[in-house]
Amino acid sequence: MTIPDYPLMAIPSYEMYQLAHIATFIADGLARRRAAWQRGDRRGSADASRDVAGGNAALRAAMGTHGEPGPLPRPLDAATFDKVSDLLKTGERRADVVSLASLGRSTWAVIGHVPGIGAVGAEVTGHHLADAVRQHILTQPVGELAAWAIAQKPHPTGIKDRVDLAAFVEGLDPGRLRDQAVARHLRGTDRRTDAAIHGRFAGVDLDAPLVDRPPTPAPPTGAAHDRPSPPQQGRFLCGVGRQTTARPATAPARSAGP
């Protein structure tokens, strides 16, 4: 794990992270639906379509656009990516936002590069959501960004008109930040959905800041590292980076005097 490959120093708003996690949930569903289609898995395709619809409902609620369909957040296709940027194949993690108005679209694109994935991009409805996804790409672990890898062809973005959100919630993973963001913004939809969220996310504070914990690096070996270091406590707060403090020294329990 190197600094460019894991969260960069950035402090976006809490709301932006909620939006970006939900958008990534939708992008992941689109990718799973395409994969299911390609292998002829109707059940897998139906499950992924349900997740896309449920995630879209959460995104509309989070953005205050109930009932307004709008284009889905989706990975950029290769042709669109080539039109808006001549992105280098190597280099540090980066991401930029650009309007697609010159292409005759009302949407915005986020284009960038993530070591370990390569070219990444997203097409979303507005500048605010584009900024949120940009910050997400710059700060999240590589494993959370695979859904934004550039696709060779545009993703089909049709979704179900109606979805059983209570059943959808039962398939969410309480341990994943993006699933928590989706559930948070589906609260208040109806009593069945609220009950499903309460049961599925029991013990999870959906109003708490989204905190991600990176893998712990292996301890160094060798004579130069034989001396134990002070125990440390730390956490990863989305977009802020690791906050580490050494355990403070304590006074001896007994006096060393005569």
Secondary structure, 3 states (H helix, E strand, C coil): CCHHHCCCCCCCCHHHHHHHHHHHHHHHHHHHHHHHHHCCCHHHHHHHHHHHHHHHHHHHHHHCCCCCCCCCCEECEHHHHHHHCCCCCCCCCEEEEEECHHHCCCCEEEEEEECCCEEEEEEECCHHHHHHHHHHHHHCCHHHCHHHECECCCCCCCCCCCCCHHHHHHCCCCCCHHHHHHHHCCCCCCHHHHHHHHHHCCCCCCCCCCECCCCCCCCCCCHHHCCCCCCEEEEEECCCEEEEEECCCCCCCCCCCC
